[in-house]
């Protein structure tokens, strides 16, 4: 069964990814407001009110701040880990939440014939997860806010047909930029983000295997650029791998697996 995926927005200013397969419609993260999500989905002929589940990766505001609005305005059941929920309701004004369904960050969710595998990440959140969406023999990864290339991650990425891959920063831009030293250490550290080179190295492990495309995601506005991210990956990766960029202010076109 074909998987359709659209990054509605990606970056520290807000994240939200739409995935559809086998008649199942899913949203991953709610870092953009309801009006933006509704409008961008409508632009692709999709109705946000028909989404079957809103699945949250972790407790940072750029991934969860609008979850309450998504649920109350559009009636979406909220899937989240217990630790992420407990942390998020203390940090963010989510409002009243009625339909909250808990999953484990190393667990599995099932929606009809579509499964969503959660993979724990070492990112500096309370209980973060990356995801693999499986439909038939097709596998799509949502791999952002990873912390570092942790044990087992390469094997997961090598099993995918396509991936939204974090490619957050260029090391030289970060080191010579205006961020304070503590923030630079956090971003480069084991609980931070992947650089362009680290992301490309991770994707290189898929060379000659099943992956058809990668959408570079969660790019830093201050320490990266779409042009630089693409060029870094092009210099390292097989030219047959199609590359896309998830925009900080707009949606991608539909991408197919």
N, C-alpha and C positions, 0 to 999 in steps of 0.2 A: 504494500500500500504506500502510495506517495505521501511524503511529508511536505507541507508548505510552511515556510517560516518567514516572519517579517520582524526585524528589529524596529520597534516604534521610536526608540531613542536609546542612546547608550553613552554613558559618561558620568562623571561625578555630579553632573547637574540633573541626573535622572535616568533610570533604566526601566525598560519594559519590552518584552519579546513575546510575540504571538506565534503559536504553533498550532497547526491543524493537520489531523491525520485520521483516516477511518471514521469520519463523521464527528470526531472529538475535537473540541476547540479549547485551547489552553492559553492562559497568560502567565508569564513568568515575571514577577516583580511589578511593583506599583510605585515607581519613583517619579512618574509624570502624573499630571493631574487628569481627572476624569474627562474633562473637555478635550484635552489633547489626545488622549487615548481613543475616545469615541470618534473624533474627527479623522484621525489618521487611519483607523481601521475602516471607517466608512469610505475613505478615499480608495480603499482596495476592495470595496464591496462586502465588507464584513461588519456585522452588527455586534457590538460589545455585549449586548444583553443576551446573546446566544452563547457566550463563553461558558464552558462547563466548570472551570476552576481557575482560581488565582493562586499560584504557587509562589511562595516567597523564599528567596535564597538565604537571606540573612538580615540582621536587624539594623543595618545602616540606613540612614534616611533616604539616600538616593535609590534605595531598593524597596522601601516599605512605607514611606511617609504618606502616601495617598491610599493605602489599602482600605482604610475605613470608608472612604468615599466610594471606592470601587464596589465595595460590598453593599452599602446602603443605597446608593443611587442605581446600581445595575443588578443587584441581587446575586453577586458572585460569591460562592462559598470560598472561604479563605483556608488554604492549606499552608501550615507553618509548623516548625518544630516547637516543642513546649518551651525550650530555653530561649529561642528567638522571640517567641511571643511575650514571654515574661520580661525580657529586656526591652523590647520595642514599646510595650505599653507604658513603661516608665520614662522612656526617652522621647517619645513622639506623641503628639496629640491625635491619636487615631480615632477617638470617639468610641461610641458604643459599637461593639462587634457581636453579632448574634450567631453567625454560622461559622465557627472556627473548628477546623478538623486537623488534628495533629498527626505528623509523620516523623519518622526518625531520620536523622541526617545520613544514616547508612542504610536506609530502608527502601521500600518499593511502593509506588502508587500505581493503581490500575484503573483505567477509564475505558470500559469496553475492551476493545482489542489493542488499545494503546497503553504501554507501560512507561512509567517515569521512574528511573533509578536515581536515587540521591547518593552523592558521593561526598563525604566530609572533607572540608578544606581547612588548612591552617591559617586562613586569613584572620585578621584581628577583629572578629565578631564572636558573639557568644556561642554560636552553633551553626556555622555557615555550611552551605552545600552547593556543589555543582550538580548538573543534571545530565542524564542521557535519556532521550525520548526514543522509544522503539515502537515501530509499527511494521508488522510483518518482518521482513529481513532488513529493513532500513533503520539506521541509527543516527540520530542527531545529537550533538553535544552542545551544552550551554555551559561554557567554561570561563567564567570571569571571577574576579576577586579571589584568586587562587592562593595567594600568599607566596608560595614558591613551587618549584617542580618537585612535588612530594612523591614518595614511593608509590608505585602503581599507576601514576598518572599517565605515563607514556604508553602503558599497555592499554589503558582506556581510550586514549586518543587514537591509538593505532587501530582500534576496533570500529571507528566511526566512519560514516559516509560523508559527513559534513559537520562543521563546528562553528559556533560563535566563540572565538578565542580572544581572551584578554591579551592586549598588546599595549600596555599602559604608557610606557615612557621610553624615551631615548636617554641612555645613560649620560652622554655628554651634556645634553640639554639640562638634565636634572642636576648634575654636579656643578654646572656653571650658572645655573639659574638663581632666582631670588628667594626660593623657599628657604626657611630657617633650617639649620643643621638637623634638628630633631625630626623634622618632617621628612627631610631627605633620607635619614636613617630608617624611618618607618616605612617609606615607600620601597626602598631597596632591601629591607630586611625580610626575614623569613615569614612574617605575617602581613606583608604588604602586597605588592603587585608584581606582575611579570613585565620585564622590559621587552622591547621589540626583538632583541637578539635572543632572549630566553624563549619567547613565544615561537620564533622561527625555528629555533633548535628543537623545540618540542614537536612542531609540525613536521620537521625534516624526518623524524622517525617514521612518519607515515608514507614516505616516498616509495612509490611502486606498489602501494597497498590499495585499499578501497576508497580512500577519501577523494571526493570530487571537488569540494570547495571549502574555503575557510573565510569567515567574515570577521575581520579584525575589529575588536570591540573594546569599550571602556578606555579609549584614548584620552590621555591627559590634554587639557587645553593649553597648559603652560609648558609642559615638558615633552611634547610630541607634536606631530602633524600628520594628517593623512598621507601626504606625499612621502614623508620620511619613513613612516611605518611601512607603506607599500614597497618602497625601494629597498629597505632593509630585508624584508621578506623575499622580494624578488632576487636579491643577491644570494640568498641562502637556499631557497627552495627550488624544487623541480618546476620548470616553467609550465608544465601541464596542469598544475594545481590552480584552479580559478580562485582569485582573491577579491574580496569586497571589503568595504569599510562601513561600519555602523556609525551613523551620523550622531552628533551631539544635539542636533536641533530638528531632525526630520526622520522620517522612516526610510528604510531601505525599500527597494522593490521586492516583491515576493521572490523568495529563493526556494528552489525545489530540490528535494532529495529523492 
